[in-house]
Amino acid sequence: MRHDRVRTKENAGRRALLKGLVKKARKSPTEKSVSAVFAALDKAAKRNIIHKNAAARTKARLAKLLKK
């Protein structure tokens, strides 16, 4: 249970960092910022911090914004 508590805190921090990155990329979508978010989303999905479909959905929405 101790490990769970530590990992939960770590994952919450990673989720918050990811949320901030996505927020910045949505505000001013540049190719560089979106690319960094894509990498972070893929890594988070790989580590089961977020669901893989949630990562794919977010990436699709950011790519759509970048296209505009």
C-alpha positions as CSV (number, residue, x, y, z in Angstrom):
1,M,0.0,0.0,0.0
2,R,2.9,2.4,0.6
3,H,4.1,1.9,-2.9
4,D,0.6,2.7,-4.2
5,R,0.5,6.0,-2.3
6,V,3.9,7.0,-3.6
7,R,3.1,6.0,-7.2
8,T,-0.3,7.8,-7.0
9,K,1.4,11.0,-6.0
10,E,4.0,10.6,-8.8
11,N,1.3,9.9,-11.4
12,A,-0.8,12.9,-10.2
13,G,2.3,15.1,-10.7
14,R,2.9,13.7,-14.2
15,R,-0.8,14.2,-15.0
16,A,-0.7,17.8,-13.9
17,L,2.5,18.4,-15.9
18,L,0.8,16.9,-19.0
19,K,-2.3,19.0,-18.4
20,G,-0.2,22.1,-18.4
21,L,1.6,21.2,-21.6
22,V,-1.7,20.5,-23.4
23,K,-3.1,23.8,-22.1
24,K,-0.1,25.7,-23.5
25,A,-0.2,23.9,-26.8
26,R,-3.9,24.7,-27.2
27,K,-3.3,28.4,-26.4
28,S,-0.7,28.9,-29.1
29,P,-0.4,25.7,-31.2
30,T,3.0,25.7,-32.9
31,E,4.6,22.6,-34.5
32,K,7.3,22.5,-31.8
33,S,4.9,22.7,-28.9
34,V,2.5,20.2,-30.3
35,S,5.3,17.8,-31.0
36,A,6.5,18.0,-27.4
37,V,2.9,17.3,-26.2
38,F,2.6,14.3,-28.5
39,A,5.8,12.8,-27.1
40,A,4.5,13.4,-23.5
41,L,1.1,11.9,-24.3
42,D,2.7,8.8,-25.8
43,K,4.9,8.3,-22.8
44,A,2.1,8.8,-20.4
45,A,-0.1,6.3,-22.3
46,K,2.8,3.8,-22.4
47,R,3.2,4.1,-18.6
48,N,-0.6,3.8,-18.0
49,I,-0.9,7.2,-16.5
50,I,-3.6,8.0,-19.0
51,H,-5.6,5.7,-21.2
52,K,-4.2,5.1,-24.7
53,N,-7.5,6.3,-26.3
54,A,-7.5,9.5,-24.3
55,A,-4.0,10.2,-25.5
56,A,-5.0,9.5,-29.1
57,R,-8.1,11.7,-28.8
58,T,-6.1,14.6,-27.4
59,K,-3.4,14.2,-30.1
60,A,-6.2,14.3,-32.8
61,R,-7.7,17.4,-31.4
62,L,-4.3,19.2,-31.2
63,A,-3.5,18.1,-34.7
64,K,-6.8,19.5,-35.9
65,L,-6.0,22.9,-34.1
66,L,-2.6,22.9,-35.7
67,K,-4.1,22.4,-39.2
68,K,-6.3,25.6,-38.9
